[in-house]
Amino acid sequence: MNQNIIYYAHTTDGPKDTWQTLLDHLHVVAGLARDRAEYFKSGDFAYWAGIVHDIGKFSMAFQDYLESGRGRVDHSTAGAQLIKSLWERKGGSVQVYLATLLSYIIAGHHGGLPDGGATAMDSGSLMSRLAKKDLPIYDAWEKHVTLPSIPTMPRLIMDRETASFTLSFWVRMLFSSLTDSDFLDTEHFCDPGRFEIRGRWPSLEILGDKLDAFLEQMLSNAKKTPVNAARLEILNHCNEAARKDNGVFSLTVPTGGGKTLSSLSFAMKHARTHALRRIIYVIPYTSIIEQNAEVFRNALGDDAVLEHHCNYIHPDEKEEGGDEHRSADDARRFRLAMENWDTTLVVTTAVQFFESLFANRSSRCRKLHNIANSVVILDEAQMLPLPLLQPSVMALRELAYNYNVSLVLCTATQPALSQSGKLSCGFREGDIREIIPQDRSKALFKIFSRTRIINLGKISDTDLVQRMRSERQVLAIVNTRNHARQVFQTLGKDPAHFHLSARMYPEHRSEVLEKIRQRLKDGLPCRVVSTSLIECGVDVDFPAVFRAFAGLDSIAQAAGRCNREGELEIGYVYIFLPETGMPKRAPGFQRRAEVFQMVSEKHRDLFSPEAVNDFFTTLYRFEGLDQKGIMRSLSEANKGTPFPQFFPFCKMASSYRFIENNMVSVIVERGETARKLVGKLEYAEEVSGILRQLQAYTVQIYSYELDALLAGGVELVRNQFYVARGGIGYREDEGLCSDDPAHWEAGEGII
């Protein structure tokens, strides 16, 4: 083999002396990957993955491909096979096993982590890739690459029963380190302008000082009330707890206790004390994200918060038409940071966070290594989906136990996430430390206990409406969109009557909420019928609230909308069973309501820590906590093997869906902004930015409702986007009425 041949990794439009050499690429990627994985003491393994990931490009077949641009050459399988054969020859059984784990990463660095496979006959599996015989010859690597010694396995905290999960998680974190490094070096060479836009985020020291100044100003302007005094005490407890060692914390704060800024203050001080890299704030709903992110921006500045969710639109994107390639550099900087979370403060959804932890594609996994050595705040922690509770908690355990993550479980109704009963994968007993001292918790809850719960039993919609009409300002929360509409129709049209549900697009809901807040502030009559979307993160304050039976956590959230500021001596929360019963399509919802009824008979204070713990532990006994079999598939795949090494990465990624979505998106072309965006959607080449803006005008409907929509006048634009032209079928008071043809009159929704 001619040692003078130069092998290349990437090309340009210019002569070969402008191309990137393969050796440069391998060394840079290996170094970057090592730096990333050092945060979880696995730098030597990441270096190995980086130095051999593109070793197959040493074949003449691949170099010819670079010259011609024709065909495809498998270059990733070569590195996987090489590391397996080298470590088999130079090591023992443990090294062979570790080589198998690394081969997942190398084989999957383009196409995604493959399933392990039982035999070489399993198409696309790692076993089939390692047995592949027809690879181009790539032995020129021996003349150019010097390989390091074989590293030893880092010490991972693991249990025998869940070792396969721990090791698969480690593989995914190494995969993240490699793929992000590969992307960044390739981008640096192929698109240096894009690469230069990255970064320039303020440090934790700067942000911490800004937050302290903001809180000091806010507190100095706050009224001297018992509620504000309690909020200050909660903030002080958070600041004091920030000095404690890394680990798992719970922040159990009554609704209205100021947990958003208090938890952020804890995270800032804790991260600075322990040299952690970033703060990741995980929130269940985009509506809460938008609200919390705005609070953070007010405190820290517009350039401080990376808001990562499907609805986020940077201000520059709005101004420049919504297309990514036309956005200003600052908007692009935010978009690029979403790829790998290489920033200081991330605010994201639980869907984005948890589904990434179980993903197998490089685009979703790139960010994972940046979670290590960080503070993760899990807001409304009780909202982890029960069918995925075992794997979800196991992933949180891994972050806390093996990746130096300080985790904060933040809620008014703390779920029982320690090992007990069916939650065998919970945190070890005693590992979750409460930030609020036990001797102060009950006193604080008592201060925020501004409501009285009254059980009305089963009542009709007519009775509910009569009770609402007897109140000047009142909120009724029911369990389904259809029920909300029925109650609202029974309530009757009146300027003081409002309806809120997911049948209304987000921008419209925001407009209605502003009207509601203004009427409440002005002391005007205001009667609202809503689904549960008003419960989390929506800052409204009613003297009376009616809540259809639900889980204890939902009842507590509803109570948080009643006498929120404590301006009344007492507010009243009436819970009731609708005469139509519980939702038939949601058996899990019905179970939560049944368990709440059981628990409510045993506890005088329904929102006490004892009652909340009783609710969740009882609920777990009745529910499957690994309904997709993610934990089971890992253990079964490795049954009888001395070392777990068969990981169903593809299956795990497809099975772990935080929200089961059988919904269809319909864009409501209502109002001037929506009409302009739909017009652009029809002809624009690049539509991703336009679609992000149209999220604010989109309603999710069930797939079975689609036929009625199409018959009513909804059109399919570009053969993939459903659009209600002119807002057809959309009512100002009720939103999209797909199931009622009487509402489908052309132009009805135009404003």
C-alpha positions in Angstrom: 0.0 0.0 0.0 1.4 3.4 -1.0 2.0 5.3 2.3 2.1 8.6 0.4 -1.6 8.5 -0.6 -3.6 11.1 1.3 -7.0 9.9 2.5 -9.8 12.4 2.8 -12.9 12.6 5.0 -14.8 15.5 3.4 -14.6 17.5 0.2 -15.1 21.1 -1.0 -15.9 22.5 -4.4 -12.2 23.4 -4.8 -9.0 21.4 -5.4 -7.9 18.5 -3.2 -5.6 20.7 -1.1 -8.7 22.3 0.3 -10.3 19.0 1.3 -10.3 17.8 4.9 -7.9 14.9 5.5 -9.2 11.8 7.1 -6.5 11.8 9.7 -7.3 15.4 10.8 -11.0 14.5 11.1 -10.4 11.4 13.1 -8.1 13.1 15.6 -10.3 16.2 16.1 -13.5 14.0 16.5 -11.7 11.7 19.0 -10.4 14.7 21.0 -13.8 16.4 21.1 -15.6 13.1 22.0 -13.1 12.5 24.8 -13.7 16.0 26.3 -17.4 15.4 26.2 -17.3 12.0 27.8 -14.9 13.1 30.5 -17.9 14.5 32.4 -19.0 11.0 33.1 -15.4 9.5 33.4 -15.6 7.7 30.0 -13.2 9.9 27.9 -10.9 7.1 26.9 -13.8 5.0 25.5 -15.1 8.1 23.6 -11.6 8.7 22.2 -11.5 5.1 20.8 -14.9 5.5 19.2 -13.8 8.8 17.6 -10.5 7.5 16.3 -12.1 4.5 14.5 -15.6 5.8 13.7 -14.6 6.6 10.1 -11.8 4.1 9.7 -13.7 2.6 6.7 -12.9 5.8 4.7 -9.4 4.4 4.3 -10.7 2.2 1.5 -10.1 3.2 -2.1 -13.8 2.6 -2.7 -14.7 5.4 -0.4 -12.0 7.7 -1.8 -13.3 7.0 -5.3 -16.8 7.9 -4.0 -15.5 11.3 -2.8 -14.0 11.9 -6.3 -17.1 10.9 -8.2 -20.0 11.6 -5.8 -21.7 8.5 -7.2 -23.0 5.5 -5.3 -22.7 4.7 -1.6 -20.0 3.1 0.5 -20.5 1.5 3.9 -17.7 3.0 6.0 -19.2 2.8 9.5 -19.3 -1.0 9.8 -15.6 -1.2 9.3 -14.8 0.6 12.6 -17.3 -1.6 14.5 -15.6 -4.8 13.2 -12.1 -3.5 13.7 -12.6 -2.6 17.4 -14.2 -6.0 18.0 -11.3 -7.9 16.4 -8.6 -5.8 17.9 -9.9 -6.0 21.5 -10.5 -9.8 21.0 -6.9 -10.3 20.2 -5.4 -7.9 22.8 -7.7 -8.4 25.7 -9.8 -10.9 27.7 -13.5 -11.6 27.9 -14.2 -8.2 29.5 -12.5 -6.4 26.7 -14.4 -8.4 24.1 -17.6 -7.4 25.9 -16.7 -3.7 26.0 -15.8 -3.8 22.3 -19.3 -5.0 21.6 -20.7 -2.0 23.4 -18.5 0.4 21.5 -19.4 -1.3 18.2 -23.0 -0.1 18.6 -21.8 3.5 18.7 -19.5 3.2 15.7 -21.8 1.2 13.5 -24.7 3.6 14.3 -23.0 6.9 14.1 -24.9 7.8 10.9 -28.0 5.6 10.8 -28.7 5.5 14.5 -28.0 2.9 17.2 -29.1 -0.5 15.9 -30.9 -3.3 17.7 -28.4 -5.9 19.0 -30.1 -8.8 17.3 -30.1 -12.4 18.3 -28.2 -13.7 15.3 -26.4 -12.4 12.2 -29.5 -13.2 10.3 -31.4 -10.3 11.9 -31.2 -7.7 9.2 -29.9 -4.3 10.2 -28.9 -5.5 13.7 -25.5 -5.1 15.2 -24.9 -8.8 14.9 -25.6 -8.7 11.2 -23.2 -5.7 10.8 -20.4 -7.4 12.7 -20.8 -10.5 10.5 -20.8 -8.5 7.2 -18.2 -9.9 4.7 -18.3 -7.7 1.7 -16.7 -4.5 3.0 -14.1 -2.6 0.9 -10.5 -3.2 2.0 -9.5 -0.4 4.4 -6.2 -1.8 5.8 -4.3 1.4 4.9 -5.4 2.7 8.3 -2.4 0.8 9.9 0.1 3.0 8.1 -1.6 6.2 9.4 -3.4 5.7 12.7 -1.9 5.0 16.1 -4.4 3.5 18.5 -4.3 4.0 22.3 -4.3 1.2 24.8 -7.5 -0.5 25.7 -9.2 1.4 28.6 -10.8 0.0 31.7 -14.5 0.2 32.4 -15.5 3.2 34.5 -17.2 2.4 37.8 -21.0 2.6 37.2 -23.5 2.3 40.0 -25.9 -0.4 39.0 -28.1 -3.1 40.3 -28.0 -6.7 39.0 -31.7 -6.5 38.0 -31.2 -3.4 36.0 -27.7 -3.7 34.7 -28.8 -4.0 31.1 -30.6 -0.6 31.4 -27.5 1.0 33.0 -25.2 -0.2 30.3 -27.5 0.6 27.4 -27.8 4.1 28.9 -24.0 4.4 29.0 -23.8 3.4 25.4 -26.3 6.0 24.4 -24.3 8.7 26.3 -21.1 7.7 24.5 -23.0 7.7 21.2 -24.1 11.3 22.0 -20.5 12.3 22.7 -19.3 10.8 19.4 -22.1 12.0 17.1 -22.1 15.6 18.5 -18.3 15.7 18.0 -18.6 14.3 14.5 -21.4 16.8 13.5 -19.4 19.8 14.9 -16.1 19.0 13.2 -17.9 18.3 9.9 -19.8 21.6 10.3 -16.6 23.5 11.2 -15.0 22.3 7.9 -18.0 22.3 5.6 -19.9 25.4 6.9 -17.6 27.5 9.0 -20.0 30.4 8.9 -22.7 28.3 10.6 -20.2 27.0 13.1 -19.1 30.5 14.1 -22.6 31.5 15.0 -22.7 28.9 17.8 -22.1 29.8 21.5 -21.7 33.2 23.1 -24.1 32.4 26.0 -23.8 34.2 29.3 -22.1 32.3 32.1 -23.8 30.9 35.2 -21.9 33.5 37.3 -23.4 36.4 35.2 -26.9 34.8 35.2 -26.7 34.1 39.0 -25.9 37.7 39.7 -28.7 38.9 37.5 -31.2 36.6 39.2 -30.1 37.7 42.7 -30.6 41.4 41.7 -34.0 40.7 40.1 -35.3 38.8 43.1 -34.1 41.5 45.5 -36.0 44.1 43.5 -39.1 41.9 43.3 -39.1 41.3 47.0 -38.6 44.9 47.9 -41.8 45.8 45.8 -43.9 42.9 47.2 -46.8 43.6 49.5 -46.3 42.6 53.2 -48.7 39.7 53.3 -48.5 36.3 54.9 -48.5 34.7 51.5 -45.5 36.8 50.3 -43.7 36.1 53.6 -44.2 32.4 53.0 -42.8 32.7 49.4 -39.8 34.5 50.8 -39.2 31.7 53.3 -39.4 29.1 50.5 -36.9 31.1 48.5 -34.5 31.2 51.5 -34.8 27.4 52.1 -33.9 26.9 48.4 -30.9 29.1 48.7 -29.7 27.4 51.9 -30.2 23.9 50.4 -28.1 24.8 47.3 -24.9 24.3 49.4 -25.8 20.6 50.0 -23.9 17.8 48.1 -25.1 16.8 44.6 -27.9 14.4 44.3 -31.7 14.1 44.2 -33.9 16.8 45.8 -37.6 17.3 46.1 -39.1 20.8 46.3 -42.6 20.3 47.6 -44.2 23.7 47.4 -47.9 24.6 47.6 -49.5 25.9 44.5 -48.8 29.6 44.4 -45.7 29.3 46.5 -43.4 30.8 43.9 -41.6 27.6 43.0 -40.6 28.7 39.5 -38.1 31.4 40.6 -37.2 29.7 43.9 -36.2 26.5 42.1 -34.2 28.5 39.6 -32.4 30.3 42.4 -31.6 26.9 44.0 -30.2 25.7 40.6 -28.1 28.8 40.0 -26.5 28.7 43.5 -26.1 24.9 43.5 -24.5 24.8 40.0 -22.0 27.5 41.0 -21.2 25.8 44.3 -20.5 22.5 42.6 -19.1 23.7 39.3 -22.0 22.2 37.3 -22.3 23.3 33.7 -25.9 24.2 33.0 -29.5 24.2 34.2 -32.2 22.3 32.3 -35.7 23.2 33.3 -38.2 20.4 32.2 -41.9 21.4 32.0 -44.9 19.2 31.0 -46.8 21.7 28.8 -45.7 24.2 26.1 -48.2 26.7 27.6 -46.3 26.6 30.9 -42.9 26.7 29.1 -43.8 29.9 27.3 -45.0 31.5 30.6 -41.9 30.3 32.6 -39.5 31.2 29.9 -40.9 34.7 29.8 -40.4 34.9 33.6 -36.8 33.8 33.1 -36.2 36.3 30.3 -37.6 39.1 32.4 -35.1 38.2 35.1 -32.1 37.2 33.1 -32.4 38.9 29.7 -33.5 37.8 26.3 -30.2 36.2 25.3 -30.1 34.0 28.4 -32.8 31.4 27.8 -32.8 28.6 25.3 -36.5 27.8 24.9 -36.7 24.4 23.2 -40.1 23.2 22.0 -42.1 22.9 18.8 -43.9 26.2 19.3 -40.9 28.4 19.9 -40.3 31.2 17.4 -37.4 33.6 17.8 -38.5 37.3 17.3 -36.1 37.6 14.4 -37.8 34.7 12.6 -41.1 36.5 12.8 -39.6 39.6 11.3 -37.9 37.8 8.5 -40.7 35.6 7.4 -40.1 32.4 9.4 -37.6 30.6 7.2 -34.5 29.3 9.0 -32.1 30.1 6.2 -33.3 33.7 6.2 -33.2 34.3 9.9 -30.8 36.6 11.6 -27.6 35.2 13.2 -29.1 35.5 16.7 -32.1 33.4 15.7 -29.9 30.9 14.1 -27.7 30.8 17.2 -30.8 29.7 19.2 -31.8 27.1 16.6 -28.3 25.7 16.5 -28.2 25.4 20.3 -31.4 23.3 20.2 -29.3 20.6 18.4 -27.0 19.9 21.3 -28.0 22.1 24.3 -24.6 23.7 24.4 -25.8 26.6 26.4 -26.3 27.7 30.0 -30.1 27.6 30.7 -32.4 25.3 28.7 -36.2 25.4 29.2 -37.8 22.4 27.4 -40.7 20.0 27.4 -40.9 16.7 29.2 -41.6 15.2 25.8 -38.4 16.5 24.3 -36.3 15.6 27.4 -37.5 12.1 28.1 -37.9 10.9 24.5 -34.4 12.1 23.8 -33.2 9.9 26.7 -34.6 6.9 24.9 -33.9 7.9 21.3 -31.5 6.0 19.0 -31.1 8.6 16.2 -28.1 11.0 16.4 -30.3 14.1 15.8 -32.2 13.4 19.1 -29.2 12.0 21.0 -26.6 14.8 20.3 -27.7 16.8 23.4 -27.5 13.9 25.9 -23.9 14.3 26.9 -24.6 17.9 27.8 -27.1 16.8 30.5 -24.2 15.3 32.4 -22.8 17.5 35.2 -25.9 19.8 35.2 -28.9 20.7 37.3 -32.2 19.2 36.0 -35.4 20.7 37.4 -38.4 18.5 36.7 -41.4 20.8 37.1 -44.8 19.1 37.9 -43.0 15.9 38.5 -46.3 14.1 39.2 -47.1 14.2 35.5 -44.8 11.4 34.5 -47.0 9.1 32.5 -47.8 5.9 34.5 -47.4 3.5 31.5 -43.8 4.6 31.2 -43.0 5.3 34.9 -40.5 2.5 35.4 -38.2 3.4 32.5 -38.7 7.2 33.1 -37.6 7.0 36.7 -34.8 4.6 35.8 -33.5 7.2 33.3 -33.6 9.8 36.1 -31.8 7.5 38.4 -29.0 7.0 35.8 -28.5 10.7 35.4 -28.3 11.2 39.2 -26.2 8.2 40.1 -23.8 8.0 37.1 -23.7 11.4 35.3 -23.3 13.9 38.2 -26.8 15.4 37.6 -28.5 17.1 40.5 -32.1 16.5 40.1 -34.9 18.6 41.5 -38.5 17.1 41.6 -40.6 20.1 41.8 -44.4 20.0 42.5 -47.1 20.6 45.0 -48.1 16.9 44.9 -44.9 15.0 45.2 -45.1 11.5 43.5 -43.8 8.5 45.4 -40.6 7.8 43.3 -38.6 5.9 45.9 -38.3 2.1 45.6 -41.4 0.6 46.9 -44.1 -1.8 45.8 -44.4 -2.0 42.0 -42.0 0.8 41.4 -39.0 -1.4 41.8 -36.8 0.9 39.8 -37.4 3.9 42.0 -34.7 5.9 43.9 -33.1 4.2 46.8 -34.7 4.9 50.1 -33.3 8.1 51.6 -31.8 9.4 48.3 -34.5 12.0 47.7 -33.8 15.0 50.1 -36.6 17.5 50.6 -35.5 21.1 50.3 -38.2 22.5 52.7 -37.4 21.4 56.3 -40.0 18.9 57.6 -40.9 21.1 60.6 -41.8 24.0 58.2 -43.5 22.1 55.4 -46.9 21.7 57.2 -46.9 25.3 58.4 -46.2 26.6 54.9 -48.9 24.4 53.4 -51.3 25.8 56.0 -50.5 29.4 55.0 -51.3 28.5 51.4 -54.4 26.5 52.4 -56.8 29.2 51.2 -59.7 26.9 50.1 -62.3 24.5 51.5 -63.1 21.3 49.6 -66.7 20.4 49.3 -67.8 17.1 47.7 -71.1 17.6 45.8 -71.4 14.0 44.6 -73.1 13.3 41.3 -74.8 16.4 39.7 -76.3 17.2 36.4 -75.0 19.8 33.9 -78.1 21.9 34.7 -77.4 21.8 38.4 -73.7 22.7 37.7 -74.8 25.7 35.6 -77.3 26.9 38.2 -74.6 26.9 40.8 -72.2 28.7 38.5 -74.8 31.4 37.7 -75.2 32.0 41.5 -71.5 33.0 41.6 -70.2 36.3 40.3 -66.8 35.0 39.4 -66.4 31.2 39.0 -64.3 28.6 37.2 -65.6 25.1 36.3 -63.1 22.5 35.1 -64.3 19.3 33.4 -62.5 16.3 32.0 -63.2 16.4 28.2 -63.5 19.0 25.4 -67.0 17.8 24.6 -68.2 18.2 28.2 -66.7 21.6 28.4 -68.6 22.7 25.3 -71.9 21.1 26.5 -71.7 22.9 29.9 -70.8 26.2 28.2 -73.7 25.9 25.8 -76.0 25.2 28.8 -74.5 28.2 30.6 -75.7 30.5 27.7 -74.2 33.4 25.8 -73.1 36.3 27.8 -70.1 38.7 27.7 -69.2 37.4 31.1 -69.1 33.7 30.0 -66.0 32.1 28.5 -65.0 28.7 27.2 -61.4 27.3 27.1 -60.4 24.0 25.6 -58.0 22.4 23.1 -60.6 23.0 20.4 -59.3 26.5 20.4 -55.9 27.2 18.9 -53.2 28.5 21.3 -53.2 32.1 20.1 -56.9 32.3 20.6 -56.8 30.8 24.0 -54.2 33.4 25.0 -56.5 36.2 23.8 -59.4 34.7 25.8 -57.3 34.3 28.9 -56.3 37.9 28.8 -59.9 38.9 28.7 -60.6 36.7 31.7 -57.7 38.1 33.7 -58.9 41.6 33.0 -62.4 41.0 34.1 -61.2 39.3 37.3 -58.9 42.3 37.9 -61.7 44.8 37.3 -64.1 42.8 39.6 -66.5 42.2 36.7 -68.7 39.1 36.4 -66.7 36.2 34.9 -67.8 32.6 34.5 -65.4 30.2 32.8 -65.8 26.6 31.6 -62.5 24.9 30.8 -60.8 21.6 30.4 -57.7 20.8 32.6 -55.5 23.0 30.4 -56.1 25.8 32.8 -54.7 23.9 35.8 -51.0 24.0 35.2 -49.1 27.3 34.9 -52.1 29.5 34.2 -52.1 32.3 36.7 -55.8 33.1 37.4 -57.6 33.6 40.7 -61.2 32.8 41.3 -63.2 32.9 44.5 -65.0 29.6 43.6 -63.9 26.6 41.5 -65.9 23.6 40.4 -63.8 20.5 39.5 -65.1 17.3 38.0 -63.7 14.2 39.7 -60.1 13.5 38.8 -56.8 12.5 40.4 -55.7 14.1 43.6 -52.9 15.9 41.7 -55.5 17.5 39.4 -57.8 18.5 42.3 -54.8 20.2 43.9 -54.0 22.1 40.7 -57.6 23.2 40.4 -57.5 24.4 44.0 -54.5 26.5 43.0 -56.8 28.6 40.8 -59.0 29.4 43.8 -58.2 32.3 46.2 -54.7 32.1 44.8 -53.5 35.3 46.4 -55.3 34.7 49.7 -57.3 37.9 49.4 -60.4 36.2 50.7 -60.7 34.5 54.1 -61.6 31.3 52.3 -62.3 30.1 48.8 -64.5 27.2 47.9 -63.5 24.2 45.6 -66.5 22.0 44.8 -65.7 18.6 43.4 -68.4 16.6 41.6 -69.1 13.6 39.6 -70.8 14.5 36.2 -74.1 12.7 35.6 -72.5 11.2 32.5 -69.7 9.6 34.5 -66.0 9.6 33.8 -64.5 9.7 30.3 -65.0 6.3 28.6 -62.0 6.6 26.3 -59.5 7.1 29.2 -59.6 4.2 31.7 -56.4 5.5 33.3 -58.1 8.8 34.0 -61.0 7.0 35.6 -58.6 5.0 37.8 -57.0 8.2 39.1 -60.4 9.5 40.1 -61.3 6.2 41.8 -58.1 6.2 43.8 -58.7 9.8 44.8 -62.1 8.9 46.2 -60.5 6.0 48.2 -57.8 8.3 49.6 -60.2 11.1 50.4 -62.1 8.9 52.8 -58.9 8.3 54.8 -57.4 11.7 55.1 -58.8 14.9 56.5 -56.2 17.1 54.8 -56.4 16.0 51.2 -53.2 17.8 50.2 -51.0 16.8 53.1 -47.8 14.9 52.2 -49.3 11.8 53.7 -52.4 11.9 51.6 -50.4 12.6 48.4 -48.0 9.8 49.1 -51.0 7.5 49.8 -52.6 8.5 46.5 -49.6 7.7 44.4 -48.5 4.5 46.1 -52.1 3.3 45.8 -52.4 4.3 42.2 -49.2 2.5 41.3 -50.6 -0.8 42.7 -53.4 -0.6 40.1 -51.4 0.4 37.0 -48.8 -1.2 34.8 -45.7 1.0 35.1 -43.9 -0.5 32.1 -46.7 -1.1 29.7 -44.5 -0.9 26.6 -42.2 -3.5 28.1 -39.1 -1.4 27.8 -37.5 -2.7 31.0 -38.7 -6.2 30.3 -37.3 -6.3 26.7 -33.8 -5.4 28.0 -33.8 -8.1 30.7 -35.2 -10.7 28.4 -32.7 -10.0 25.6 -29.9 -10.5 28.0 -31.2 -13.5 30.0 -28.5 -16.1 30.5 -25.7 -13.9 29.3 -22.7 -13.2 31.6 -22.6 -9.5 30.4 -25.6 -7.6 29.1 -24.8 -6.7 25.5 -28.0 -7.1 23.5 -29.9 -3.8 23.5 -33.1 -3.2 21.4 -32.3 0.5 20.8 -34.7 0.8 17.8 -37.5 -0.8 19.7 -36.9 1.3 22.8 -37.0 4.5 20.7 -40.2 3.6 19.0 -41.9 2.3 22.1 -41.1 5.2 24.4 -43.6 7.8 23.4 -44.3 10.3 26.3 -47.7 11.1 24.7 -49.7 8.6 22.7 -50.7 10.8 19.8 -53.6 9.6 17.6 -54.4 13.2 16.8 -54.4 15.2 13.5 -53.3 18.8 13.2 -55.6 21.3 11.6 -54.4 24.8 10.8 -57.2 27.4 11.3 -56.8 30.2 8.7 -58.4 32.8 10.9 -57.2 36.3 11.1 -54.7 38.3 8.9 -51.5 36.7 10.4 -52.8 33.1 9.9 -53.9 33.9 6.3 -50.5 35.3 5.4 -48.7 32.3 6.9 -50.9 29.8 5.0 -50.3 31.7 1.8 -46.6 31.4 2.3 -47.0 27.7 3.2 -48.5 27.0 -0.2 -45.5 28.2 -2.3 -42.4 28.4 0.0 -39.5 26.0 -0.5 -38.5 26.0 3.1 -41.5 25.6 5.4 -40.2 24.6 8.8 -40.1 28.2 10.2 -43.6 28.8 8.7 -45.0 25.7 10.4 -43.5 26.8 13.7 -45.4 30.0 13.5 -48.6 28.2 12.5 -48.4 26.1 15.6 -50.1 29.1 17.3 -53.1 28.6 14.9 -53.3 24.8 15.0 -55.9 22.6 16.7 -55.4 18.9 17.4 -58.4 16.7 16.5 -58.9 13.0 16.8 -58.3 11.0 13.7 -61.8 9.7 13.7 -63.0 13.4 13.3 -61.1 13.9 10.1 -63.8 12.7 7.7 -66.3 15.2 9.1 -63.7 18.0 8.7 -62.9 17.1 5.1 -66.6 17.0 4.3 -67.1 20.3 6.0 -64.5 22.2 3.9 -61.1 21.5 5.4 -58.5 21.3 2.6 -55.2 19.4 2.2 -52.5 21.9 1.3 -49.3 20.6 -0.3 -50.8 17.1 0.1 -49.9 17.1 3.9 -51.3 20.1 5.8 -54.9 20.3 6.8 -56.2 23.8 6.6 -59.7 25.2 7.7 -59.9 27.8 5.0 -61.2 31.2 6.2 -61.6 29.7 9.6 -64.5 27.6 8.4 -66.1 25.6 11.3 -64.4 27.7 13.9 -66.5 29.6 16.4 -65.3 32.6 18.4 -66.7 31.1 21.6 -66.1 27.4 21.2 -63.3 26.9 18.8 -63.2 24.2 16.1 -66.6 22.3 16.0 -65.7 19.3 13.9 -68.5 17.1 15.2 -71.4 19.6 14.6 -72.3 20.3 11.0 -74.5 23.2 12.2 -71.4 25.2 12.8 -69.9 24.6 9.3 -71.0 27.8 7.5 -68.5 29.3 5.1 -66.7 32.3 6.4 -68.1 32.0 9.9 -64.7 32.1 11.5 -63.3 35.1 9.5 -62.4 38.1 11.5 
